[in-house]
Amino acid sequence: MIKALAFVFALGILGACSVAPQSTGDEVQRLAAEIRSLGPDIDPEEAERAARIAYSYTAQLAQEYEITDPPLIHNAKVNKGLRPRGLCWHWAEDIERRLDQEGFQTLEMHRAIANADNPFRIDHSTAIISRKGETMYDGVVLDPWRYGGTLFWSPLPEDTKYKWVPREIVLEKRRLEQVARLKPLPGT
């Protein structure tokens, strides 16, 4: 019982550390401007639509995921089956899928993972939007998980909280590690 209370207390402390920045009311326009700044060939209408969807879909997912707590506490609830979704990779997967539905001609979506090699921190997944043909490193991080359903965004180089690695690189490394752990079949 004491261990369980200590765990809940620790989650509360950690969750309290992830307070969303103050809202200025013009977030969609600021995000759209940041997306437009990715290159002169970015369609302004696509940038505006991507920003609008990123904010509105984050709000929709927060309701669907039943977000009522800071991210780490919500993660515990998802892992215990008390909430349907809301782990960071759920947010990243869902926002990437939704933005990909738009069929943007000048924008492209990427996925990234941070902390994959850090045994003291949990993995963190995100979606990144970039100019078509550019790498994720030239894009804007779209992270609805970080502040529990309030969209965080930043040009990737300015997001110093995480060291993002392309998702496909992390998953391939894990696949190779799993293959290396496999034992040969008897008689082979």
N, C-alpha and C positions, 0 to 999 in steps of 0.2 A: 504494500500500500504506500509506504514511504517512497519507494523507488518510482512508483507511478506518479505521485504528486510532484516529486522532484523533476521528472520528465516533463510534465505539463507546465510547471513553473519555468523550466529552461526554455521550452517552446514559446511561452509567453514573452519572456525576455527577448529571445531572438526575433520573434514576430514584431515586437514593438520597435525594433531597430529599422524596420523597413517601412517608414512613413512616406507616403507619396508627397512629391513637391506641391507647393501651393498652385492652384489653378488660376490662370490669368484670363480665362474666358475665350482666348483666341487660339487655342491649341491646334485646331484643325488647319487654320491659315498658316500658322508657324510651321507645322509639319509639311504642309503642301509646299511652302517656300523652300524648305530644306530639301525636299524631293526634287523640286525644279532645279535647285542648285547643283544637282548631280551631273548636269551637262546641258549644253545649249540645245541639244536635240530632244530633250524631255518634253513631251506633250503636256502643256499646262493643265489641260482638262484631265488627263490621266493622273497627274500629280494631285490635283484637287480631289478627284474621285478616290484615289488610293488613301489619301489622308482621311477623308470623310468616312470611308469604310473601316479603316483601322480603328478609328474612335468608336463608331457606332457598333461595329461587330464586337469590340472588346466589351462594351456595355451589355450587349445581348448575351455574350458568353458568360459574363459575370452572373447574370440572372440564371442562365441554364445550369451553370456549375454550382449554383447556390452559395456564392461567396459571401461569407459573413465574418471571416477571420483573416488574420495575416497569412501570407503564403505558406510558411512552414506548418502552421497549425492546420490549415486547410489540407495540405499534403497528408498529414497524419490522418485526417478524416477520410480522405479518398482511399488511402491505403488500408483503413479499417472497414471500408465499404459504407461509410456514413454519408458520403457525397459521391455524385456520379462521375465527375471528371474535375480537372483543375490543376493537375500536375503541370509543370512548366512545359513538358513536351506536348501535352494536350493543347495548351494555348498556342504553341508554335505551329503545331500541325494544323489546327483549325484555322488560324489566321492566314497561314500560307495557302491552304486550300481555298479559302474564301477569296483572297486577292487573286489567286491564279484563275478563278472563274471569270474574271474580268477580261481575260485575253489581251492584256496590255501589249502594245506594240513597242513602247519605248522603255518599259520597266520590266524587271525580272526579280523573282523571289529566290531566296537562298535559305538554307538552314544551317545553324551553327550550334556547337556545344562547348561549354566552358567547364573547367574543373575536372575533366575526365581523368587526368593523371594526378589529381590531388586527393590523397586518401583522407584528408581532414575536412574536405568540403564535398557536398553532394553535387552531382552533375547538374548543369543548368542548360536548358535548350532555349533557343529563340529563333525567330524569323528575321530575315534581313531583306530589305528592298534596295535594289540598285538599278542603275542605268542598264538597259539591255546590252548584253555582251561583256559587262564588267564583272569583276569578281566581287564576292561579298565584302572584301576589305575596302571597297570603294562605296559601300552602301550605308544605309541607315538601319540601325537596330530597332526592331519593333518588339517590345517586351511587355506584354500585359500581365505576366505573372509577378514580376519583381515587386510591384506595389499592390498586389492582391486585387486585380481587376481594374486598375487605373493604368492606362497605357503610358509606359516609359518609352521614349525614343531618343536616339542620339546618333550622330555620325559614328560609325564604328571606331575610328581612331580616338574619339573623345570619350568612349565608354571605358573608363579605366578600372571599373569595378571587376570586369571580367576579361579574360584573355580568350577570345573566341577562336575556335578551330572549325573548319568546314565539317559538317556532320558526317559526310561520306568518309572522310579520313579517320575520324574517331571510330565509326562503325567497322571499317575495314581492319583497323588495328585490333579491335576487340575480337573480330572474327578470326584473325590470325592467331591471337592468343588462345582462343578456344580450341582451334585445330591443334595447336602445339600441346595442349593438355590432354588430348585424346590418346587413349592407349590403343596400341595396335591390336587387331583382332587375333585371337589364338590361331596359330598355324600360318600366319602371313609373314 
